[in-house]
Amino acid sequence: MAEVRTEITEIVTGLGMLGYSSLDRALATRPQTVRNVTPAHFARLEKAHGAGDHRNLFDVAWENGVTFARSVDGLRGRPPHSLEWKGSHRPPAYEQIPADLRVDHVFLISCKYGSRILINSSPSNLFDHRLTIREKAPLDWFADVAGDAYQAFYDRVKLDFAIDDLPASVHALDRDQRMRLKKTLPRRLSGATEAAYQDMNVCVAHASAVRWRRALSTKTRREEMVWRLLRFQAAPYFILGIDGNGVPIRTRVATPWDARNRYEFIDLAVEAGARSQAVVGWRAMFHDRVRGAPAFAAGHVEVRWSHGKFGQAPEAKVYLDTPYDEVPGYFRLDHGVT
C-alpha cells in the first residue's frame, strides 16, 4: 500500500503538469512522454483511482501539479517538453536535492505528502560530521554516548521479561539476539522498563546535543549546518505536497545566495529534549531584511533504533516543525496564469 501511495503522490503530481483537462483523461491517455512510468504503474493508478482509494491524495497531487504548471515560478502555463520520474532510484551518497520529478531537465520537484522529515542520517554523520560526509558508523551510538544508561535499560529488559540466556553486556549482542529482543519487546513499554528506557533517552539526547554543539563551534559552521538542515542547494527546487493538517504545500526552495540576500543569519541553537524517543531540538534564527523583523525555522531530531528497539543501527531523523510557508528561504508559489 505504501508503494501505491508513493506512486500517487509523485506520478499524479507530474501528470497534473501536462495540460490534460482531468486526471481521468490523463490516466486513460497514459502519456508516453513521462519517463520511467510503465504500463504497470498506470494500471495500479487506474485501479486505485477507480476504487476510490486515496481520493484526497489523488485530488491534492493533481492540483499541485496543475498549480506548478500555471505558476510564474514554474511552467507559466506551457506544457513541459520532458517529465521524468525518479522512481525507486537510490543515490550512493547524500542526495543534495531530494527530487522525485525532473521537468524539462531544469525544474526539480520534491513530493512531500504527510512527511515532515528533512533528512535521515546516522547520528555520527549528523552530530559529529555535520552532514559533510556519509559513511557507515563503526559504533553503536547509544553505547558511545550513553553506555551506562544503555546497559541499565538492557539489564531491566532482561529482568522484566525473564530473559536469562543473553550476554551480560549489551555490547556483546549479535544480530540474531538483537532481533529476538526486538520481537520480544512490545511497542509500548510500561513500569520500570519504560522508566529505564526514558532514562536512556534523556542521556542520549543530552550527550547528542553536547556532541552537536561541539561540532558547531563557529558561527560559519552553524550557518552551514542550517543550509544543510533546510536543504538549500546551488540550484533552486520545489516542494509540492500536503502537510499533516491537510494543507497543500506549494513552495520554492531558494539557494543560499537567495536566502543570504534577504535574510541575515543570526545563530543556530541546539538543546536536548525527550519525548517517546531521544530528541534534540534545533532552532535557526534570522533577521528578515525585507520585513525588518526576526524570522526562524525550528525542528527536532529523533535519535532511535531503526525498525524497533535493539533492531538495526540507531538513526537520526531530522524533522521540520515550522510550517513550510514560514521557513526563511521557502517561498510560496503564486497561482500564476489562468
Secondary structure, DSSP 8 states (H G I E B T S, - for coil): -HHHHHHIIIIIHHHTTS--S-HHHHHHH--TTEET--HHHHHHHHHHHHHTTTHHHHHHHHHHHHHHHH-TTTTTT---S-EEE-TT---SS--SS--SEEETTTEEEEEEES--EEEEE-HIIIIITTTS-----SS-HHHHH-HHHHHHHHHHHHHHTT--SS-SSGGG--HHHHHHHHHHS-SS--HHHHHHHHHHHHHHHHHHHHHHHHH--SHHHHHHHHHHHHT--SS-EEEEEE-TTS-EEEEEE--HHHHHHHEEEEEEEEEEEESSSEEEEEEEEEEETTTTEEEEEEEEEEEEEETSTTSEEEEEEEEE-S-GGGSTTEEE------
